[in-house]
């Protein structure tokens, strides 16, 4: 489906809403020949070959998805579920997204609330969350949280210090700031947890329920959720052998210890998904950035705002929630995606990048932390995958 035809579809959906007609159901994103989407098929095939070559070196298994213009050009799986699970990975294998939760979940919720006029980016956090208190915290805005410039500390061991979600949130809200708001970029899980509380306060729903109803169900993302049920277990790639909190192999529950202490639902981690679902999400976001959408309802300008580098603080690459390619050329985006690209990574070995200039998305899902987090080869793999994809675009 071309960008123009997707814009036309958005118009038809709008007309349907005004006439009372039901909007058409979402269908899975389909696969098209690489050449028809503007790829060199030989170069694109090299992406899957490279991902497969890193099995048992950078990760036990992986799935890569590449698409343009509303279609998938590549959906390739390689390797096995885990070091102790020889089953072959397939494109539907579900992975712990780790910090992709911050953008697929939390940032998307914030976009919707900003679009609806319920969340003001430049309002103080305390307007929505009075419990967020301490020196200088009255200066922290929603924009600061989304750009990781709030001055919040990057992390603390909530899983050791708290015994419940409520107690963990109280610790986060009262943790002193490290720096003056807006002065320094510090990637902060604590900031994401604060922002999650803002979303939950506005929506009066826990984040998992809100996202299910407003994002995942409308998009037909049936393999995306917090707290995957037990009958999903065999479809989920295991992560780490937890030696500090749960003292066992983690499979089908969130890898992040603090999110685990919070019952598996947090703004910074907790989502599970697979490559076809994320391809659908990426295609929706790119289409919405161009022409707006009805399901979930968002204006194009809102998505453009959230995916544009903010310059807060000076020199930071961060957009709102999302990241953008590094000026130095060293990042998970590689060196060849456009400066208007946006994306994010996850600690478990996941990443997603979108390039609106090429109407292109690149998704890589792995469980590189299995059996331990010591292996960091994923850092080079992500950049290479992005560059190989960019080189395949004609």
MARTORTI-120944 format. One record per residue (C-alpha): residue in three letters; z, x, y. Coordinates in nm, 2 decimals, always signed. Each point is the difference from the previous one (the first is absolute). Layout:
<recs>
REC  type      up    east   north
REC   Ala       Z       X       Y
...
</recs>
This chain:
<recs>
REC  type      up    east   north
REC   Unk   +0.00   +0.00   +0.00
REC   Unk   -0.10   +0.16   +0.33
REC   Unk   +0.22   +0.02   +0.31
REC   Unk   -0.21   -0.26   +0.17
REC   Unk   +0.02   -0.24   -0.29
REC   Unk   +0.38   +0.04   -0.02
REC   Unk   +0.02   -0.08   +0.37
REC   Unk   -0.21   -0.31   -0.08
REC   Unk   +0.24   -0.09   -0.28
REC   Unk   +0.29   +0.02   +0.24
REC   Unk   -0.18   -0.24   +0.23
REC   Unk   -0.06   -0.24   -0.29
REC   Unk   +0.37   +0.02   -0.09
REC   Unk   +0.09   -0.08   +0.36
REC   Unk   -0.23   -0.30   +0.00
REC   Unk   +0.14   -0.11   -0.33
REC   Unk   +0.35   +0.00   +0.14
REC   Unk   -0.11   -0.20   +0.30
REC   Unk   -0.17   -0.26   -0.21
REC   Unk   +0.28   -0.02   -0.26
REC   Unk   -0.21   +0.14   -0.28
REC   Unk   +0.17   +0.24   -0.24
REC   Unk   -0.07   +0.37   +0.04
REC   Unk   -0.17   +0.16   -0.30
REC   Unk   +0.22   +0.18   -0.24
REC   Unk   +0.00   +0.38   +0.00
REC   Unk   -0.19   +0.17   -0.27
REC   Unk   +0.05   +0.35   -0.14
REC   Unk   -0.19   +0.27   +0.19
REC   Unk   -0.31   +0.08   -0.21
REC   Unk   -0.17   +0.32   -0.09
REC   Unk   -0.35   +0.08   +0.13
REC   Unk   -0.23   +0.30   -0.06
REC   Unk   +0.10   +0.29   +0.21
REC   Unk   -0.34   +0.04   +0.16
REC   Unk   +0.00   -0.36   +0.12
REC   Unk   +0.32   +0.08   +0.20
REC   Unk   -0.14   +0.32   +0.15
REC   Unk   +0.14   +0.26   -0.24
REC   Unk   -0.17   +0.28   -0.18
REC   Unk   +0.08   -0.11   -0.35
REC   Unk   +0.02   +0.36   -0.14
REC   Unk   +0.24   +0.11   +0.27
REC   Unk   +0.21   -0.31   -0.04
REC   Unk   +0.02   +0.05   -0.38
REC   Unk   +0.15   +0.34   +0.08
REC   Unk   +0.30   -0.17   +0.15
REC   Unk   +0.09   -0.15   -0.34
REC   Unk   -0.07   +0.32   -0.17
REC   Unk   +0.23   +0.19   +0.23
REC   Unk   +0.28   -0.25   -0.04
REC   Unk   -0.03   +0.03   -0.38
REC   Unk   +0.00   +0.38   +0.02
REC   Unk   +0.35   -0.01   +0.15
REC   Unk   +0.16   -0.20   -0.29
REC   Unk   +0.30   +0.19   -0.15
REC   Unk   -0.01   +0.24   +0.29
REC   Unk   +0.07   -0.21   +0.31
REC   Unk   +0.10   -0.33   -0.18
REC   Unk   +0.00   -0.17   -0.34
REC   Unk   -0.26   -0.26   +0.11
REC   Unk   -0.17   -0.14   +0.30
REC   Unk   -0.23   -0.28   +0.13
REC   Unk   -0.24   +0.05   +0.29
REC   Unk   -0.18   -0.28   +0.18
REC   Unk   -0.27   +0.05   +0.27
REC   Unk   -0.17   -0.28   +0.18
REC   Unk   -0.22   -0.10   +0.30
REC   Unk   -0.14   -0.32   +0.15
REC   Unk   +0.22   -0.23   -0.21
REC   Unk   -0.08   +0.15   -0.34
REC   Unk   +0.13   +0.27   -0.22
REC   Unk   -0.22   +0.30   -0.07
REC   Unk   +0.24   +0.18   -0.23
REC   Unk   +0.29   -0.11   -0.21
REC   Unk   +0.10   +0.27   -0.24
REC   Unk   +0.31   +0.07   -0.21
REC   Unk   +0.09   +0.32   -0.17
REC   Unk   +0.29   +0.14   -0.21
REC   Unk   +0.29   -0.17   -0.16
REC   Unk   +0.30   -0.21   +0.11
REC   Unk   +0.26   +0.28   -0.02
REC   Unk   +0.11   +0.32   -0.16
REC   Unk   +0.16   -0.20   -0.28
REC   Unk   -0.25   -0.29   +0.00
REC   Unk   -0.35   +0.10   -0.13
REC   Unk   -0.16   -0.34   +0.07
REC   Unk   -0.32   +0.04   +0.21
REC   Unk   +0.02   -0.11   +0.36
REC   Unk   -0.24   -0.27   +0.11
REC   Unk   -0.10   -0.14   +0.34
REC   Unk   +0.26   -0.28   -0.03
REC   Unk   +0.29   +0.23   -0.06
REC   Unk   +0.29   -0.07   +0.25
REC   Unk   +0.17   +0.28   +0.20
REC   Unk   +0.31   +0.03   +0.21
REC   Unk   -0.15   +0.02   +0.35
REC   Unk   +0.31   +0.17   +0.15
REC   Unk   -0.06   +0.04   +0.38
REC   Unk   -0.33   -0.19   -0.01
REC   Unk   +0.25   -0.28   +0.02
REC   Unk   +0.05   +0.09   +0.36
REC   Unk   -0.36   -0.09   +0.09
REC   Unk   -0.12   -0.25   -0.27
REC   Unk   +0.32   -0.20   +0.04
REC   Unk   +0.22   +0.07   +0.31
REC   Unk   -0.28   +0.09   +0.25
REC   Unk   -0.21   -0.30   -0.11
REC   Unk   +0.30   -0.23   +0.06
REC   Unk   +0.05   +0.15   +0.34
REC   Unk   -0.37   -0.05   +0.08
REC   Unk   +0.02   -0.37   -0.08
REC   Unk   +0.32   -0.05   +0.20
REC   Unk   -0.15   +0.19   +0.30
REC   Unk   -0.31   -0.21   -0.03
REC   Unk   +0.21   -0.32   +0.00
REC   Unk   +0.19   +0.11   +0.31
REC   Unk   +0.33   +0.02   -0.20
REC   Unk   +0.04   +0.38   +0.02
REC   Unk   -0.02   +0.20   +0.33
REC   Unk   -0.09   +0.36   -0.07
REC   Unk   +0.17   +0.12   +0.32
REC   Unk   +0.32   -0.21   -0.04
REC   Unk   +0.32   +0.18   -0.09
REC   Unk   +0.09   -0.02   -0.37
REC   Unk   +0.34   -0.15   +0.10
REC   Unk   -0.17   -0.31   +0.13
REC   Unk   -0.08   -0.09   -0.37
REC   Unk   +0.27   +0.20   -0.17
REC   Unk   +0.33   +0.02   +0.20
REC   Unk   +0.16   +0.19   -0.30
REC   Unk   -0.21   +0.30   +0.09
REC   Unk   +0.25   +0.17   +0.22
REC   Unk   +0.12   +0.34   +0.12
REC   Unk   -0.08   +0.24   +0.28
REC   Unk   -0.35   -0.02   +0.14
REC   Unk   -0.10   -0.27   -0.25
REC   Unk   -0.05   -0.25   +0.28
REC   Unk   -0.30   +0.21   +0.10
REC   Unk   -0.17   -0.03   -0.34
REC   Unk   -0.30   -0.23   -0.01
REC   Unk   -0.21   -0.15   -0.28
REC   Unk   -0.28   +0.23   +0.10
REC   Unk   +0.23   +0.30   -0.05
REC   Unk   +0.08   -0.12   -0.35
REC   Unk   -0.37   -0.04   -0.09
REC   Unk   -0.09   +0.34   +0.13
REC   Unk   +0.30   +0.18   -0.16
REC   Unk   +0.12   +0.11   +0.35
REC   Unk   +0.32   -0.21   +0.02
REC   Unk   +0.23   +0.31   -0.04
REC   Unk   +0.13   -0.13   -0.33
REC   Unk   +0.10   +0.24   -0.27
REC   Unk   -0.26   +0.03   -0.27
REC   Unk   +0.22   -0.09   -0.30
REC   Unk   +0.35   -0.03   -0.13
REC   Unk   +0.12   -0.05   -0.37
REC   Unk   +0.07   -0.38   +0.02
REC   Unk   -0.01   -0.02   -0.38
REC   Unk   +0.31   +0.21   -0.01
REC   Unk   +0.18   -0.14   +0.31
REC   Unk   -0.06   -0.37   -0.05
REC   Unk   +0.06   -0.24   -0.28
REC   Unk   -0.23   -0.29   +0.12
REC   Unk   -0.30   -0.08   +0.21
REC   Unk   +0.23   -0.14   +0.27
REC   Unk   +0.21   +0.31   +0.01
REC   Unk   -0.30   +0.23   +0.01
REC   Unk   -0.15   -0.19   +0.30
REC   Unk   +0.33   +0.03   +0.18
REC   Unk   -0.01   +0.37   -0.04
REC   Unk   -0.36   +0.03   +0.12
REC   Unk   +0.08   -0.21   +0.31
REC   Unk   +0.29   +0.21   +0.10
REC   Unk   -0.14   +0.35   -0.08
REC   Unk   -0.01   +0.20   +0.33
REC   Unk   -0.33   +0.10   +0.14
REC   Unk   -0.10   +0.37   -0.02
REC   Unk   -0.21   +0.01   +0.31
REC   Unk   -0.09   -0.19   +0.32
REC   Unk   -0.23   -0.29   -0.08
REC   Unk   -0.37   +0.09   +0.06
REC   Unk   +0.07   +0.37   +0.02
REC   Unk   -0.09   +0.12   -0.35
REC   Unk   -0.19   -0.11   -0.31
REC   Unk   +0.22   -0.02   -0.31
REC   Unk   -0.14   -0.19   -0.30
REC   Unk   +0.30   -0.23   -0.07
REC   Unk   +0.07   -0.22   -0.30
REC   Unk   +0.31   -0.12   +0.19
REC   Unk   -0.22   -0.12   +0.29
REC   Unk   -0.22   -0.20   -0.25
REC   Unk   +0.31   -0.16   -0.14
REC   Unk   +0.11   -0.10   +0.35
REC   Unk   -0.35   -0.15   +0.07
REC   Unk   +0.02   -0.19   -0.33
REC   Unk   +0.32   -0.17   +0.12
REC   Unk   -0.18   -0.10   +0.33
REC   Unk   -0.28   -0.16   -0.21
REC   Unk   +0.26   -0.18   -0.22
REC   Unk   +0.19   -0.12   +0.30
REC   Unk   -0.31   -0.14   +0.17
REC   Unk   -0.14   -0.16   -0.31
REC   Unk   +0.33   -0.11   -0.15
REC   Unk   -0.13   +0.12   -0.34
REC   Unk   +0.05   +0.31   -0.21
REC   Unk   -0.30   +0.23   +0.04
REC   Unk   -0.13   -0.04   -0.36
REC   Unk   -0.02   -0.38   +0.04
REC   Unk   -0.16   +0.01   +0.34
REC   Unk   -0.27   +0.25   -0.11
REC   Unk   -0.07   -0.20   -0.32
REC   Unk   -0.06   -0.32   +0.19
REC   Unk   -0.18   +0.14   +0.31
REC   Unk   -0.19   +0.30   -0.13
REC   Unk   -0.03   +0.05   -0.38
REC   Unk   -0.06   -0.36   -0.11
REC   Unk   -0.26   -0.08   +0.27
REC   Unk   -0.19   +0.32   -0.09
REC   Unk   +0.03   -0.07   -0.37
REC   Unk   +0.18   +0.33   -0.06
REC   Unk   +0.15   -0.12   -0.33
REC   Unk   +0.11   +0.35   -0.11
REC   Unk   +0.19   +0.08   +0.32
REC   Unk   +0.37   -0.07   +0.04
REC   Unk   +0.35   +0.12   +0.02
REC   Unk   +0.22   -0.03   -0.31
REC   Unk   -0.27   -0.02   -0.27
REC   Unk   +0.11   -0.22   -0.29
REC   Unk   +0.08   +0.14   -0.34
REC   Unk   -0.33   -0.12   -0.15
REC   Unk   -0.18   +0.24   +0.24
REC   Unk   +0.18   +0.30   -0.14
REC   Unk   -0.27   +0.12   -0.23
REC   Unk   -0.26   -0.01   +0.28
REC   Unk   +0.21   +0.22   +0.23
REC   Unk   -0.02   +0.38   +0.00
REC   Unk   +0.34   +0.16   -0.02
REC   Unk   +0.13   +0.22   +0.27
REC   Unk   +0.28   +0.25   -0.01
REC   Unk   +0.29   +0.08   -0.23
REC   Unk   +0.27   -0.09   +0.25
REC   Unk   +0.28   +0.27   -0.02
REC   Unk   +0.20   -0.10   +0.31
REC   Unk   +0.04   -0.38   +0.00
REC   Unk   -0.11   -0.19   -0.31
REC   Unk   -0.01   +0.29   -0.25
REC   Unk   -0.30   -0.13   -0.19
REC   Unk   -0.38   -0.02   +0.01
REC   Unk   -0.11   -0.25   +0.27
REC   Unk   -0.27   -0.25   -0.09
REC   Unk   -0.06   -0.33   +0.16
REC   Unk   +0.27   +0.04   +0.26
REC   Unk   -0.02   +0.18   +0.33
REC   Unk   +0.01   +0.38   -0.02
REC   Unk   +0.17   +0.04   +0.34
REC   Unk   +0.37   +0.02   -0.05
REC   Unk   +0.10   -0.17   +0.33
REC   Unk   -0.24   -0.28   -0.06
REC   Unk   +0.15   -0.03   -0.35
REC   Unk   +0.35   -0.04   +0.16
REC   Unk   -0.15   -0.27   +0.22
REC   Unk   -0.10   -0.21   -0.30
REC   Unk   -0.36   +0.13   -0.01
REC   Unk   -0.10   -0.17   +0.33
REC   Unk   -0.03   +0.21   +0.31
REC   Unk   -0.24   +0.08   +0.28
REC   Unk   -0.04   +0.36   -0.09
REC   Unk   -0.06   -0.03   -0.37
REC   Unk   -0.01   -0.25   -0.29
REC   Unk   -0.35   -0.14   -0.03
REC   Unk   -0.21   +0.03   -0.32
REC   Unk   -0.37   -0.05   -0.01
REC   Unk   -0.33   +0.11   -0.16
REC   Unk   -0.33   +0.13   +0.14
REC   Unk   -0.20   -0.33   -0.01
REC   Unk   +0.27   -0.18   +0.20
REC   Unk   +0.02   +0.28   +0.25
REC   Unk   -0.38   +0.00   +0.03
REC   Unk   +0.01   -0.36   +0.09
REC   Unk   +0.27   +0.07   +0.26
REC   Unk   -0.20   +0.29   +0.15
REC   Unk   -0.31   -0.21   +0.02
REC   Unk   +0.19   -0.28   +0.17
REC   Unk   +0.15   +0.24   +0.25
REC   Unk   -0.33   +0.16   +0.09
REC   Unk   -0.17   -0.33   +0.03
REC   Unk   +0.29   -0.14   +0.21
REC   Unk   -0.01   +0.31   +0.23
REC   Unk   -0.36   -0.08   +0.07
REC   Unk   -0.01   -0.38   +0.02
REC   Unk   +0.35   -0.15   -0.05
REC   Unk   +0.10   -0.22   -0.30
REC   Unk   +0.14   -0.33   -0.10
REC   Unk   +0.18   +0.09   -0.32
REC   Unk   +0.24   +0.16   +0.09
REC   Unk   -0.07   -0.09   +0.36
REC   Unk   -0.03   +0.30   +0.23
REC   Unk   -0.21   +0.08   +0.31
REC   Unk   -0.22   +0.31   -0.01
REC   Unk   +0.17   +0.14   +0.31
REC   Unk   +0.34   +0.00   -0.17
REC   Unk   -0.13   +0.20   -0.29
REC   Unk   -0.18   +0.24   +0.23
REC   Unk   +0.33   +0.05   +0.19
REC   Unk   +0.20   +0.08   -0.31
REC   Unk   -0.26   +0.24   -0.14
REC   Unk   -0.05   +0.20   +0.32
REC   Unk   +0.19   +0.32   +0.07
REC   Unk   +0.28   -0.07   +0.25
REC   Unk   +0.08   +0.34   +0.14
REC   Unk   +0.38   -0.06   -0.03
REC   Unk   +0.13   +0.26   +0.02
REC   Unk   -0.27   +0.23   +0.14
REC   Unk   -0.19   +0.17   -0.28
REC   Unk   +0.10   -0.25   -0.27
REC   Unk   -0.28   -0.13   -0.23
REC   Unk   +0.17   -0.33   -0.06
REC   Unk   -0.15   -0.34   +0.07
REC   Unk   +0.23   -0.30   -0.04
REC   Unk   +0.13   +0.03   -0.36
REC   Unk   -0.32   +0.17   -0.10
REC   Unk   -0.09   +0.37   +0.03
REC   Unk   -0.32   +0.16   +0.12
REC   Unk   -0.17   +0.32   -0.10
REC   Unk   +0.16   +0.33   +0.11
REC   Unk   -0.16   +0.18   +0.29
REC   Unk   +0.05   +0.32   -0.19
REC   Unk   -0.20   -0.13   -0.29
REC   Unk   +0.27   +0.03   -0.26
REC   Unk   +0.11   -0.34   -0.12
REC   Unk   -0.06   -0.24   -0.29
REC   Unk   -0.30   -0.13   +0.20
REC   Unk   -0.18   +0.33   -0.06
REC   Unk   -0.22   +0.13   +0.28
REC   Unk   -0.30   -0.23   +0.00
REC   Unk   +0.12   -0.35   +0.06
REC   Unk   -0.05   -0.12   +0.36
REC   Unk   +0.27   +0.03   +0.26
REC   Unk   +0.03   -0.38   +0.00
REC   Unk   +0.11   +0.00   -0.36
REC   Unk   +0.34   -0.12   -0.10
REC   Unk   +0.21   +0.03   -0.32
REC   Unk   +0.32   +0.10   -0.17
REC   Unk   +0.15   +0.16   -0.30
REC   Unk   +0.28   -0.07   -0.25
REC   Unk   +0.24   +0.25   -0.15
REC   Unk   -0.08   -0.11   -0.36
REC   Unk   -0.36   +0.13   +0.05
REC   Unk   -0.18   -0.29   +0.17
REC   Unk   -0.22   -0.01   +0.30
REC   Unk   -0.24   -0.23   +0.19
REC   Unk   -0.24   +0.09   +0.28
REC   Unk   -0.25   -0.22   +0.19
REC   Unk   -0.28   +0.11   +0.23
REC   Unk   -0.12   -0.29   +0.22
REC   Unk   -0.29   +0.21   +0.13
REC   Unk   -0.14   +0.01   -0.35
REC   Unk   +0.16   -0.33   -0.12
REC   Unk   +0.14   +0.21   -0.27
REC   Unk   +0.32   +0.01   -0.20
REC   Unk   +0.14   +0.25   -0.25
REC   Unk   +0.30   -0.08   -0.23
REC   Unk   +0.17   +0.24   -0.23
REC   Unk   +0.29   -0.11   -0.23
REC   Unk   +0.19   +0.25   -0.22
REC   Unk   +0.34   +0.05   -0.14
REC   Unk   +0.02   +0.37   +0.09
REC   Unk   +0.39   -0.02   -0.02
REC   Unk   -0.01   -0.05   -0.37
REC   Unk   +0.20   +0.15   -0.15
REC   Unk   +0.14   +0.17   +0.32
REC   Unk   -0.08   +0.03   +0.36
REC   Unk   -0.04   +0.38   -0.01
REC   Unk   -0.38   -0.01   -0.03
REC   Unk   -0.15   -0.01   +0.35
REC   Unk   -0.37   +0.06   -0.09
REC   Unk   -0.08   -0.36   +0.12
REC   Unk   +0.01   +0.14   +0.35
REC   Unk   -0.33   +0.19   -0.06
REC   Unk   -0.15   -0.28   -0.22
REC   Unk   +0.03   -0.27   +0.26
REC   Unk   -0.19   +0.21   +0.26
REC   Unk   -0.27   +0.10   -0.24
REC   Unk   -0.05   -0.36   -0.11
REC   Unk   -0.04   -0.11   +0.36
REC   Unk   -0.25   +0.28   +0.07
REC   Unk   -0.20   -0.06   -0.31
REC   Unk   -0.03   -0.37   +0.09
REC   Unk   -0.11   +0.07   +0.36
REC   Unk   -0.26   +0.25   -0.13
REC   Unk   -0.14   -0.27   -0.23
REC   Unk   -0.08   -0.24   +0.29
REC   Unk   -0.36   +0.03   +0.10
</recs>
